[in-house]
Amino acid sequence: MESAFYSTSAQVSFALLGLWWVVVAERRGEWRERASRRRQAYTVSMYFMLPGIMSLGSLVSAGQTTVWRLTFGLAGALGVLETVAALWETRTQADYRGRVGALLGVTLPFYLAVVAVAIQTTLAKDLGINLKALETEAVVVSGLLFLGVNFAWLLFFEREGEATARDGAPASSDR
């Protein structure tokens, strides 16, 4: 059961990553000029890349817990670092506040849970939840993909110049 989930999860993650890169390429002119937009585009990429890497790590482990635990632990730690860096930036970027900042705030516990389960594989059982470690990680990976799709949605449907206008700089003339 877990291998079917992680096989599908890897495919979905990398398909979403590829689609996201198409969006970034299309908006690169606008986003290249703004450091906050580059950070956000990278953060969204991590929402898809890290679950994909974790899913592949679980597939290649074939019962070897050390491999998947190391893969999930490192990927989760990278997710924590990126989320903290992105949250740090919310302090100075007006367009990072609101829903984007809230999504980042919700994301942090998910990445921390990935790391915690990789370290303590019985964590779910210890909390009275009847899931194996990789099943617990599957729930968390699903949550990360959900959050990533929502983050991508917010950025994709933001009108060109909308964030610039919120920052107090001149908005684009096509509004």
C-alpha positions as CSV (number, residue, x, y, z in Angstrom):
1,M,0.0,0.0,0.0
2,E,2.7,2.4,0.9
3,S,4.7,1.8,-2.3
4,A,1.6,2.6,-4.4
5,F,1.1,5.8,-2.5
6,Y,4.7,6.9,-2.8
7,S,4.9,5.9,-6.4
8,T,1.9,8.1,-7.2
9,S,3.1,10.9,-4.9
10,A,6.5,11.0,-6.7
11,Q,4.8,11.3,-10.0
12,V,2.4,13.9,-8.9
13,S,5.1,15.9,-7.1
14,F,7.4,16.0,-10.1
15,A,4.5,16.7,-12.5
16,L,3.5,19.7,-10.4
17,L,7.1,20.8,-10.2
18,G,7.4,20.8,-14.0
19,L,4.1,22.7,-14.3
20,W,5.3,25.2,-11.8
21,W,8.5,25.8,-13.7
22,V,6.4,26.6,-16.8
23,V,4.5,29.2,-14.7
24,V,7.8,30.6,-13.4
25,A,9.2,30.8,-17.0
26,E,6.1,32.6,-18.1
27,R,6.2,35.2,-15.3
28,R,10.0,35.4,-15.1
29,G,10.2,38.9,-16.3
30,E,8.0,40.2,-13.5
31,W,9.4,37.9,-10.9
32,R,13.1,38.2,-11.8
33,E,13.0,41.9,-10.8
34,R,11.7,41.3,-7.3
35,A,13.7,39.3,-4.7
36,S,10.5,38.4,-2.8
37,R,8.9,36.9,-5.9
38,R,12.1,34.9,-6.6
39,R,11.9,33.6,-3.0
40,Q,8.2,32.7,-3.4
41,A,8.8,30.9,-6.7
42,Y,11.6,28.9,-5.1
43,T,9.5,28.1,-2.0
44,V,6.7,26.8,-4.1
45,S,9.2,24.6,-6.0
46,M,10.3,23.1,-2.7
47,Y,6.7,22.2,-1.9
48,F,6.8,19.9,-4.9
49,M,10.5,18.9,-5.0
50,L,10.9,17.8,-1.4
51,P,7.8,15.5,-1.3
52,G,9.0,14.0,-4.6
53,I,12.4,13.3,-3.2
54,M,10.9,11.9,0.0
55,S,8.6,9.7,-2.1
56,L,11.5,8.4,-4.1
57,G,13.5,7.7,-1.0
58,S,10.7,5.6,0.4
59,L,10.5,3.6,-2.8
60,V,14.2,2.8,-3.0
61,S,14.5,1.9,0.6
62,A,12.8,-1.5,0.1
63,G,12.4,-2.2,3.8
64,Q,15.6,-0.5,4.8
65,T,14.5,2.1,7.3
66,T,17.8,3.9,7.5
67,V,17.5,5.1,3.9
68,W,14.0,6.5,4.1
69,R,14.6,8.0,7.5
70,L,17.7,9.8,6.3
71,T,15.9,10.9,3.1
72,F,12.8,12.2,5.0
73,G,15.0,13.8,7.8
74,L,17.2,15.7,5.4
75,A,14.3,16.8,3.1
76,G,12.3,17.8,6.1
77,A,15.2,19.8,7.5
78,L,15.6,21.6,4.2
79,G,11.9,22.3,4.2
80,V,12.2,23.8,7.7
81,L,15.1,26.0,6.6
82,E,13.4,27.3,3.5
83,T,10.1,27.9,5.4
84,V,11.9,29.8,8.2
85,A,13.9,31.8,5.6
86,A,10.6,32.7,3.7
87,L,8.9,33.5,7.0
88,W,11.8,35.8,7.9
89,E,11.3,37.6,4.7
90,T,7.6,38.3,5.6
91,R,8.8,40.8,8.1
92,T,10.1,43.1,5.4
93,Q,8.0,42.3,2.3
94,A,4.4,43.7,2.3
95,D,3.4,41.2,-0.4
96,Y,4.5,38.3,1.7
97,R,2.0,39.0,4.4
98,G,-1.6,37.8,4.6
99,R,-2.5,34.5,3.0
100,V,1.1,33.7,1.8
101,G,2.5,34.3,5.3
102,A,-0.3,32.2,6.8
103,L,0.4,29.3,4.4
104,L,4.1,29.4,5.4
105,G,3.1,29.5,9.1
106,V,1.0,26.4,8.6
107,T,3.7,24.7,6.6
108,L,6.4,24.8,9.3
109,P,4.8,22.2,11.6
110,F,4.4,19.8,8.6
111,Y,8.1,19.9,7.9
112,L,8.9,19.6,11.6
113,A,6.6,16.5,11.7
114,V,8.5,15.0,8.8
115,V,11.7,15.4,10.7
116,A,10.2,14.2,14.0
117,V,8.8,11.0,12.5
118,A,12.1,10.3,10.7
119,I,13.8,10.6,14.1
120,Q,11.2,8.8,16.2
121,T,9.4,6.3,14.0
122,T,6.9,5.4,16.7
123,L,5.7,9.0,17.2
124,A,2.2,8.4,15.8
125,K,1.7,5.3,18.0
126,D,3.1,7.2,21.0
127,L,0.3,9.8,20.4
128,G,-2.4,7.1,20.1
129,I,-2.6,7.2,16.3
130,N,-2.6,3.7,14.8
131,L,-0.3,4.5,11.8
132,K,3.1,3.1,10.8
133,A,5.9,5.6,10.3
134,L,5.7,5.7,6.5
135,E,1.9,6.0,6.7
136,T,2.3,8.9,9.0
137,E,4.8,10.5,6.6
138,A,2.3,9.9,3.8
139,V,-0.3,12.0,5.5
140,V,2.2,14.8,6.1
141,V,3.5,14.6,2.5
142,S,-0.1,14.9,1.3
143,G,-0.6,18.0,3.4
144,L,2.6,19.5,2.0
145,L,1.4,19.0,-1.6
146,F,-2.0,20.5,-0.7
147,L,-0.3,23.6,0.8
148,G,2.1,23.8,-2.2
149,V,-0.8,23.8,-4.6
150,N,-2.5,26.5,-2.6
151,F,0.6,28.7,-2.5
152,A,1.1,28.2,-6.3
153,W,-2.5,29.1,-6.8
154,L,-2.2,32.4,-4.9
155,L,0.9,33.4,-6.9
156,F,-0.3,32.2,-10.2
157,F,-3.6,34.2,-10.1
158,E,-2.1,37.3,-8.7
159,R,-2.5,40.0,-11.4
160,E,0.7,41.4,-12.8
161,G,1.7,44.4,-10.8
162,E,-0.7,43.6,-7.9
163,A,2.1,43.0,-5.4
164,T,4.0,46.0,-6.5
165,A,0.9,48.2,-6.0
166,R,0.6,46.8,-2.4
167,D,4.2,47.7,-1.7
168,G,3.5,51.3,-2.5
169,A,5.4,51.4,-5.8
170,P,3.7,52.2,-9.0
171,A,1.4,49.5,-10.3
172,S,1.7,48.3,-13.9
173,S,-0.1,50.3,-16.5
174,D,-2.3,47.4,-17.7
175,R,-4.6,47.6,-14.7
